[in-house]
Amino acid sequence: MLVTLTEILAEAKKGKYAVGAFNVPNLESLEATIAAAEELNVPVIIQHAEVHEDMIHLEEIGPIMVDAAKRAKVPVCVHYDHGATFDLCVKAIQLGFTGIMNDASTKPYEDNVRETAELVKIAHAVGVGVEAELGQMFNSSVGGGEGRSAVQLENFASEDDCYTNPLQAKDFVERTGVDCLAIAFGTSHGVYLTKPVLDLNRIAQIKEAIDIPFVMHGGSGVSDEDFKVAINNGICKINYYTYGAMAGAEAVRKMMEEKGDQKVFYHDIVAAGKEGIKENVKHAMEVFCSPIL
């Protein structure tokens, strides 16, 4: 069933779990993600990231995502991820998306406030929830990341300069009316070269200043234990893509090795990749949603 971003995160906040938000740049990953959610009977957020426009356009995948959400047996939010283009954010709303993310986190603070507030007015007028981002992701990883906000750590005096400031977060939320906030506390998009060092207490500090659902971007490489602490401290939405996509590719590789010299059809490759994604996504869902399983 299709639900809004506000609705799905309100339930997560109340139940003290996090909803997995999975980018689905093709039909196979879309079907695998919803199948995983239905098998586990958990809510899910399916996303189209603006940087995946080179894989498939919003106007192509958007209606398919909305239709799949309506037919699903579990609550599904259809979300526009890392929207850096105003017109595309509005287009997502017009296509029936029930959540959008305005990503102006790399712009000056006042520009971020102004642009987010403007999109909040438009989205709220038709019942669509809005996510924004405050702070900077580290660029300590390689490949696979779906976001635009990763930065080089050497551009800052310290790691703390990249993190979301609790008082600024309070000001931002009050001035924009945003429904949830992606916060920076040490995560990064892509494939981690080393284990990430997270300031998990930062989440609790921000929650003391402003008590709304928080979003964790760059979930790849984070341990199950750290995910649990982050959720306990206030994270209600966790973006996840890279390792699911890698799992699909690994499943295809294993299938090809097992087939050896046997003939392989394209639909065999698609089926193997889809199953690999589903099993990886299921594990992530089990970690994120375990309090309600």
Summary of the structure (lengths in Angstrom):
residues: 293
radius of gyration: 18.2
end to end distance: 18.8
largest distance: 62.5
contacts: 1075
relative contact order: 0.16
helix: 51%
strand: 17%
